[in-house]
Amino acid sequence: MNSEMETLTPLNRFPAPWGKEIDLKAVAYESGLAMLRITIREGKRFTQLDLDTATALTLSQHLKDWAEQAKTPPRPSTFD
């Protein structure tokens, strides 16, 4: 268990499909480490994920790529 003090700063909270809620917080540690805490709640259950900046950037790019592809109707495949 980490005994280092952390400071939480709320960033955003928004609903997600099927009754879930997503909560984003910045986590600052005494050492200077910065993390993004993602909490997904569904009723009394929750999942918490802390991401460093590199992982958050990678995840954000994958989410953006998927969302852009998913909103566009699939194009027919063409084979030469």
N, C-alpha and C positions, 0 to 999 in steps of 0.2 A: 504494500500500500504506500502511496506517495504522501509524505508528510509535509511537502512544500505547499505554502499558501497559494491559492489561486483566486483570481478576480474574474468574475463572470459579467459580461456585458451583453444584454439582450440585443439581438440584431433583427430578428423577424420571427413571426409565428403565423402559420397559415394552415387552412384545412387541406387535406388530401383525400383522394377517393376512399370509399368504404369506411367512412367514419374515423379516419386517422387524422392526426394533427402533427405537423412538422414544426419543430422549434429550433432555431439557430442562435447560438451564443458564441461570442468571442471569449476565449479563455486565455488569460495572461498569468503566467507563473512568475514568482519572485526572481527566478533565474533569467528572465527575459524571453523564455520560450512562449511562442504564441500558437494556439491551436483553435480550430473551429469545432465546436461541439454540436452535433446533430442529434436531436432526440425525436424519435418517432413514437407517438403515443396512440394506443388503441384501447380505450376503456382504462382498466387498471394496469394493463401491460405496457411496457415501453422498451425500446431499444435505444441505446446511447452509443454514439460513435465519435471519437475524437480524431481529427485529421490535422496533420501538419500542413504547411502551406503548399509543398510540392504535391502531396496527395490530393489536396482540395482542388488545385489547378487541374490535375489529371482527371479527376472525377468530373469537374465542371465541364471540361471539353467533351468527355464522353456523353454526358447528359445533353449538352447542346447539340452534338452531332446526331444523337438518337432522336431528339425532339424535332429537329429540322427535317430529318428523313421521315419520321412518322406522320407529320402533318401534310406531307406531300403524297398524293396518290402514287402507288407503285407504277413504275414504267414497265412496259412489256420488255422482256429480255430479247435481245437480238443475237443470233449466232451467225457467224460468218461461215 
